[in-house]
Amino acid sequence: MAGRKAKHLEICVRADEYEVETGSTGFDQLRFAHRSLPELNLDQIDTSTRFLDHSVPLPIFISSMTGGSAEGFRANKDLARAANQAGIPVGMGSIRILFRTDEVFEHFHLKKIAPDVPVMANIGGVQIRDLSHDALAEMVKRLEVDALVVHLNPGQELFQPEGDRDFAGIRDAIRRFCDRRAIPVIVKETGFGIRPSEIAALLDAGVRYVNVAGSGGTNWVKVEAHRMDDAQRAAAMEFDEWGLPTAVVLAACAHRFPDRVLSSGGLRNGLDVAKSIALGATMAGMALPFIRAVTADGVDGVLALVERIHTVLRSAMLLSGAATIADLQRTPLMQSAPFRDSVSELLRVDTAASGENR
Ligand SMILES: Cc1cc2nc3c(=O)[nH]c(=O)nc-3n(C[C@H](O)[C@H](O)[C@H](O)COP(=O)(O)O)c2cc1C
């Protein structure tokens, strides 16, 4: 398991050798309506918000990634240090390995390094179905985390030779774990998105936030394809365009669920963050840009990326007349006609199928 995680990390950070991103998030189909008379002073722009009982200076977080391998531990430590300095929440990779060996506990004990910000543990949907919930609740307590993130990744698993094949019973297991009220639960995808009726079902099950983690960024079937032989790779490559684009899912439902939806999947800059919030998301997360920044330039690389996002977010808020994050959430975006079509098609198909998901 540690070897696989180390290989994933290598594939994701060596942009010169491996391509891992596909499709489009849809953010390029959206524009703010520029204001030439915003009647605001830049000093008035307040990008702060609240998340998991903490005040955070801007609505971004470092999405779930590493741990378990030596390289992953190094990256985790620097990500956590940078997050604490920047005041932003930080996730970690799956803690599944801790149920086999306690040796790598420190890889995941990020709260020690980032005591001032929300720290989020991570586990797979299949594990929340199969592991003892007593053991899981005990582990998150030992890790002193602020939330447990459950990842749904059936696409990736299908293309892992050693991956899971049975995805039945996960939603009920999530509901049972939420019923314990041990810790706030966040459910995310890993790059193929979650459809509106499934978001509704997860929120109904007691999940605090659903993180869309849609398509248009890191494609995990493509990551797995780099570990395959040619014949297997050809099948995986047919999934290049698979998934629900992040911005399309947000536009379809984020405003329906105020303060319950997080944006991620293919966000690459400050404008993607600003557009996510305008579509109704509470916070916006990134994985690949942060792992590449930390691998290339350590803590400073991460801080520079956060600073650039902050500059762009503040500027976009001023130029669209939004003084606060709440204002930004009420700022309508101009949408291209194909984007509007995609949103209504998603809603049409999802409504037709929603009986199956409830
Ligand atoms: C190196 C790496 C490791 C990851 N490991 C995990 C993981 O253990 N658990 C998880 O939920 N997601 C994991 N992800 C997925 C990300 O959290 C995210 O959902 C996905 O990469 C899409 O976001 P992006 O386009 O910003 O990369 C990982 C991503 C990267 C780049």
The ligand as an SDF file (V2000), in Angstrom:
LIG
                    3D

 31 33  0  0  0  0  0  0  0  0999 V2000
   -0.7230   12.8160   -4.8010 C   0  0  0  0  0  0  0  0  0  0  0  0
   -2.1890   12.7450   -4.5370 C   0  0  0  0  0  0  0  0  0  0  0  0
   -2.6740   11.8290   -3.5910 C   0  0  0  0  0  0  0  0  0  0  0  0
   -4.0550   11.7590   -3.3120 C   0  0  0  0  0  0  0  0  0  0  0  0
   -4.4950   10.9020   -2.3360 N   0  0  0  0  0  0  0  0  0  0  0  0
   -5.8020   10.9700   -1.9450 C   0  0  0  0  0  0  0  0  0  0  0  0
   -6.2750   10.2480   -0.8080 C   0  0  0  0  0  0  0  0  0  0  0  0
   -5.5320    9.5140   -0.1460 O   0  0  0  0  0  0  0  0  0  0  0  0
   -7.5810   10.3870   -0.4660 N   0  0  0  0  0  0  0  0  0  0  0  0
   -8.4410   11.2000   -1.1700 C   0  0  0  0  0  0  0  0  0  0  0  0
   -9.6080   11.3490   -0.8000 O   0  0  0  0  0  0  0  0  0  0  0  0
   -8.0250   11.8600   -2.2630 N   0  0  0  0  0  0  0  0  0  0  0  0
   -6.7350   11.7750   -2.6520 C   0  0  0  0  0  0  0  0  0  0  0  0
   -6.3130   12.5150   -3.7360 N   0  0  0  0  0  0  0  0  0  0  0  0
   -7.3340   13.1870   -4.5840 C   0  0  0  0  0  0  0  0  0  0  0  0
   -7.4560   14.6550   -4.3060 C   0  0  0  0  0  0  0  0  0  0  0  0
   -7.8560   14.9120   -2.9790 O   0  0  0  0  0  0  0  0  0  0  0  0
   -8.4560   15.3500   -5.2700 C   0  0  0  0  0  0  0  0  0  0  0  0
   -9.7700   14.9290   -5.0000 O   0  0  0  0  0  0  0  0  0  0  0  0
   -8.1850   15.0980   -6.7310 C   0  0  0  0  0  0  0  0  0  0  0  0
   -6.7890   15.0210   -6.9840 O   0  0  0  0  0  0  0  0  0  0  0  0
   -8.7880   16.1830   -7.6210 C   0  0  0  0  0  0  0  0  0  0  0  0
   -8.3360   17.4800   -7.2620 O   0  0  0  0  0  0  0  0  0  0  0  0
   -7.1900   18.2580   -8.0980 P   0  0  0  0  0  0  0  0  0  0  0  0
   -7.6650   18.3400   -9.5170 O   0  0  0  0  0  0  0  0  0  0  0  0
   -7.0550   19.5860   -7.4300 O   0  0  0  0  0  0  0  0  0  0  0  0
   -5.9330   17.4380   -8.0040 O   0  0  0  0  0  0  0  0  0  0  0  0
   -4.9500   12.6010   -4.0250 C   0  0  0  0  0  0  0  0  0  0  0  0
   -4.4440   13.5280   -4.9540 C   0  0  0  0  0  0  0  0  0  0  0  0
   -3.0990   13.6120   -5.2210 C   0  0  0  0  0  0  0  0  0  0  0  0
   -2.6190   14.6110   -6.2520 C   0  0  0  0  0  0  0  0  0  0  0  0
  1  2  1  0
  2  3  1  0
  2 30  2  0
  3  4  2  0
  4  5  1  0
  4 28  1  0
  5  6  2  0
  6  7  1  0
  6 13  1  0
  7  8  2  0
  7  9  1  0
  9 10  1  0
 10 11  2  0
 10 12  1  0
 12 13  2  0
 13 14  1  0
 14 15  1  0
 14 28  1  0
 15 16  1  0
 16 17  1  0
 16 18  1  0
 18 19  1  0
 18 20  1  0
 20 21  1  0
 20 22  1  0
 22 23  1  0
 23 24  1  0
 24 25  2  0
 24 26  1  0
 24 27  1  0
 28 29  2  0
 29 30  1  0
 30 31  1  0
M  END
$$$$
